[in-house]
């Protein structure tokens, strides 16, 4: 179970942490986060393999930069979080992120 997906802070200025709660303690998870503009253009994608300890909230840091390494402009963005466990089960959740410099 994956729930309570969000970003801290939101709105953000220069960087943020994507957070989520899960019931996959001490199990390898593949996490993919894509950030999209409101017109559907992918701005960046973060991919991490993690092994969370315990059932606490997990954080993945983002530096506020697009795939080209440039600071993302002010605006409202949509993020999509995919989490795949060791057995191949995938869960997807979406959210909104406001960027204000």
N, C-alpha and C positions, 0 to 999 in steps of 0.2 A: 504494500500500500504506500503510495506517495501522495502527500497532501500538503496544504499550507505553503504553496510556492509563492515567493515574493522576492523583492529586492530591498536592500538596505544600503543607503537611504533611497527613498523615492518620494520626491524628485531627487535626482543626483546632479552633481556638478562635474567632477573629474573621473570618478570611479565608483563602483558599487560592488556589493556581494549579492549573488543570487543565492537564495536559501530555500531549503525544502526539508520536510520531515518525512521519515520513512520507517519501515519495520524490517530493514535489511541489515541488522547489526553484524559486523565482522564478515560481510560478504562483498565480493568484488562487484562494483557497479560501473557501467559505462555511461557517462553523462555527456549529453550533447545539448548545447544551448545555441539557438540561432536568434539573431536580432534582426527584425525587419522594419523598414519604413512603412508608413501607412499605405503607400502605393504598391507594397509587396516586394520591394527590392531588398535582398538580403544584404545587411550591413556588415555583419561579422558572424563567425561561428566559433564557439569554444568547445573543445572536446577534452575530456578528462577521464581517466580510469582512477577510481577511488575505492578504498576499503574503509568505510566509516566505522568508528568504534562506538558501540552503543546505539541507542535508538534516538539520539539527539538530533537537532537540526543540523544539516550539513550546509556549508558555505562554499561557494566557488567565486573567486574574485575575478572581476573584469576591469581593465584599465581605461575603459571609455574610448577605445580606439577602434577604427574600422579595420577591415582586412588589409588595407593598404598602409596601416600604421598611423593614420591621421585621426585627430580628435573628432568625434562624432558631433554633428551640429545640434543646436537646440531643437527640441521638438518632442513629439509623442511617438513612441516606438512600441512594437509588439514583439514579445519574446516567446519562443517555444522551447520547452524543456523536454527532452527525451531521456528516459532512464531505462537501461536494459540490465537485468540481473544475470546471474551465472547460468540460469536455465533458458535464457533467451526471451523471457517475458519482457515486453516493453510497455512503458506507461508514458503518456504525453500530457503535458499541462501547459496552458498559455497564460500570459499576463501582459500588463502594460507597464511601460517605463517612461517617465518624463525626464528629459535632460534640459537643464537650465544652467548656462555658464554665467 
